């Protein structure tokens, strides 16, 4: 085999190994799983005694998040007992050499390696710990985990071994470790991208939930979700604060979150006036602002002492805005000098936009509910007044017309109560006369409310019902109204306004019954069809509710004048009485059924052939 063939075979073997490493790492679901598997593969393919992965923490240090190796006796090293959570500043010791300092022009790290590590890197921290644990400390490689915008951390390996003998690292080892680092960086980048998509998706779901009345939506939960996710372990941020402008034109804290090492002490107040601080400036200008070094612009901040005590060094604030009118601000703080990359700012802008969108829709819906509630109240009041005025007008005319007769009626009642004045036969005659008088007056009142035939015209019963249902549009937000129409019902010649009054009264009573029931699932079902009763065809309208039922002892009195189940809301007790009289005048029927736990169903029937056009 020629040298060229040997080199090709070695290259193919290395590429095959890299492909196998990639296949094993790419299926990892979590950062912990990725770290464990990566270190295992690195030790296996590079034959090193010790491998570690360091990632940046919230204080700007690279901190060990995984280790795999053996000590001088070939026992596995326990990461919990040996240099646990060890961390280094960029450029510090050998581990930190591969990451750039915050002041460096480039945000990407460069690899470092040495086969005489103790001579060439004399500033290595904890070198005695390494010697004692490993038995020897000859060589090492530290390569950066470079992502799209900068370095996530480093991979570090020590002591290459072949047949229990320490050997030197070669250039290929550095290349392979760099390639493995590229694979790991890509997967970490993917984890973070997926986390951003998760936040977008969950906030989008919150927008969708706003459309459902069955969800007890609270805007406060949105604020809490945003700030909690901005300070979780995957981000560099230590503090996140959402402020919303209040009625006094002050920016008031709606929600805030922090990492464990941050204290809220020394924050003197939660709301700021326009012009008081940097957040108010962002709100007024409606433009984001980021500051890499807070120390240089500390005077712009209101809570200076709080910033100093918690060693916060970088800051970004974005307006919560859907356009020209912001509703608040979103601020985050970092514990080290942090460069806010374009993709990072873009992500926070989207979060701010979604937050503002949810806030705006929630506010609009609340205003709409208040408006609908006011309209519903006015509609109820108008209906109650209309009923009362109609009934009162009839009663006033009645009392004025029959005032003298009623006085005489009272005199007769007085005589009936005096046993010495009249005989039983005389008393019976008085009672019969007065009964006849009452029947005559009741009939007279019925005639007042009876249908006149002056406004006859072609009427589509289905369209009449649709028009009435539209009057209850504000009710639809809390009561589900289902409509099912028989489209074969022909036009009939009747007074459409009178029929509309009956339908309105029946639906209004259903709404009252449902509200009194006070249950979660509120519904009214309206159905039209053609039925045959006693060999006569009727147009039937069914109005079914799942509200409070009519007690058995009251079923006989429902259609009597003066009966009402809701006097407190303006019921006069004349609606069903008049409705039945109207339907009866057309030769129709008005009836109902009512069951405990199910609600009430009214049936309105109009003779079909009698009025069909």
HELIX and SHEET records of a PDB file:
HELIX    1   1 UNK A    3  UNK A   26  1                                  24    
HELIX    2   2 UNK A   31  UNK A   46  1                                  16    
HELIX    3   3 UNK A   95  UNK A   98  5                                   4    
HELIX    4   4 UNK A  117  UNK A  120  1                                   4    
HELIX    5   5 UNK A  127  UNK A  134  1                                   8    
HELIX    6   6 UNK A  171  UNK A  209  1                                  39    
HELIX    7   7 UNK A  219  UNK A  230  1                                  12    
HELIX    8   8 UNK A  278  UNK A  285  1                                   8    
HELIX    9   9 UNK A  294  UNK A  300  5                                   7    
HELIX   10  10 UNK A  304  UNK A  309  1                                   6    
HELIX   11  11 UNK A  342  UNK A  401  1                                  60    
HELIX   12  12 UNK A  403  UNK A  417  1                                  15    
HELIX   13  13 UNK A  424  UNK A  449  1                                  26    
HELIX   14  14 UNK A  461  UNK A  471  1                                  11    
HELIX   15  15 UNK A  473  UNK A  477  5                                   5    
HELIX   16  16 UNK A  496  UNK A  517  1                                  22    
HELIX   17  17 UNK A  552  UNK A  557  5                                   6    
HELIX   18  18 UNK A  567  UNK A  569  5                                   3    
HELIX   19  19 UNK A  575  UNK A  585  1                                  11    
HELIX   20  20 UNK A  608  UNK A  611  1                                   4    
SHEET    1   A 6 UNK A  87  UNK A  88  0                                        
SHEET    2   A 6 UNK A  62  UNK A  69 -1                                        
SHEET    3   A 6 UNK A  48  UNK A  56 -1                                        
SHEET    4   A 6 UNK A 151  UNK A 162 -1                                        
SHEET    5   A 6 UNK A 140  UNK A 146 -1                                        
SHEET    6   A 6 UNK A 112  UNK A 114 -1                                        
SHEET    1   B 5 UNK A  87  UNK A  88  0                                        
SHEET    2   B 5 UNK A  62  UNK A  69 -1                                        
SHEET    3   B 5 UNK A  48  UNK A  56 -1                                        
SHEET    4   B 5 UNK A 151  UNK A 162 -1                                        
SHEET    5   B 5 UNK A 165  UNK A 167 -1                                        
SHEET    1   C 6 UNK A 271  UNK A 273  0                                        
SHEET    2   C 6 UNK A 250  UNK A 258 -1                                        
SHEET    3   C 6 UNK A 237  UNK A 245 -1                                        
SHEET    4   C 6 UNK A 326  UNK A 334 -1                                        
SHEET    5   C 6 UNK A 314  UNK A 321 -1                                        
SHEET    6   C 6 UNK A 289  UNK A 291 -1                                        
SHEET    1   D 2 UNK A 457  UNK A 459  0                                        
SHEET    2   D 2 UNK A 492  UNK A 494 -1                                        
SHEET    1   E 5 UNK A 480  UNK A 484  0                                        
SHEET    2   E 5 UNK A 523  UNK A 533  1                                        
SHEET    3   E 5 UNK A 536  UNK A 545 -1                                        
SHEET    4   E 5 UNK A 599  UNK A 607 -1                                        
SHEET    5   E 5 UNK A 589  UNK A 595 -1                                        
END                                                                             
